[in-house]
Amino acid sequence: MDLSLSQVRWTHAARGLFKNLAAFDKKRHTPPTAATPAAAAFLAKLTEQELAAEAEQFFQRTRVALNYKRKEITLSAGGGAAVLQTKDFLLEWDYAVAPDAPEEWVLTRALHGVRSGNILALAEFDDLFAGSAGFSALEFQLEKPVRVEDVIDVVEALDTDAANASAAASDATGAAAGAPNTALRVEYPSDCSQCELHVEGVEAKVVFTGATLRMEFPAQDTPNALAEQFLRVRTAFALTKSPLVAGLAL
């Protein structure tokens, strides 16, 4: 697979109420009212056993599925986080208090450090992340930041170019003119702090912030499935023939 994996990160975030955690004692405990270090420590204690069990289970499944030897896979857990490191990738779990609603927790799982596209194509690897173990977002970190305004201008120029081409065609054939570019569209707030790119044939929301390109998917899926959608975005960017836009996902 033609993909710059060193800059790619797959993520999924789940959230829930403190009071619904198995270790939360409604007679003795009260949910936090602010996302403080004390609240984070409380969350880490409440989720310690559950997280350790989940990470251990994934460790065993991964070891068997990919036939790893002892030196090729390790697991560490503590403080509300866990890290599974293998010779091919890293998988992290991280519990945090929701800043916007401190009575809730957020568990983020992140896959990164994938060393080769070959592993993405393995059925054994794909099966590890099937169903609820899948990811709902893919992030691509740019080596050099790009101004959001410049990307917006390039994409908006595509509409102008498409309209001009359509007008020229109508002059020659008498057909109706003014067809806009539909392969790539852009939306953005007034401060241009980020922009949302819509790629024809791709369901994911593509958000560009200047340093990161993030694809947010409507449902969880495997790393390979999300990567295939990312490649479709790259193709659409390349078809603009703009070095600026094409360079966002190289």
Buried (B, 14 or more C-beta within 10 A) or exposed (E): BEBEBEBBBBBBBEEEEBEEBEEBEEEEBEBBEEBEEEBBEBBBEBBBEBBBEBBBEBBEBBBEBBEBEEEEBEBEBEBBBBBBBBEBBBBBBBBBBBEEBBBBBBBBBBBBBBEEBEBBEBEEBBEBBEEEBBBBBBBBBBEEEBEBEBBBEBBBEBBEEBBEEBEEBBEEEEEEBEBEBEBBBBEBEEEBEBBBBBBEEBEBBBBBBBEBBBBBBEEBBBBBBBBBBBEBBBBBBBEBEBEBBBBBBE
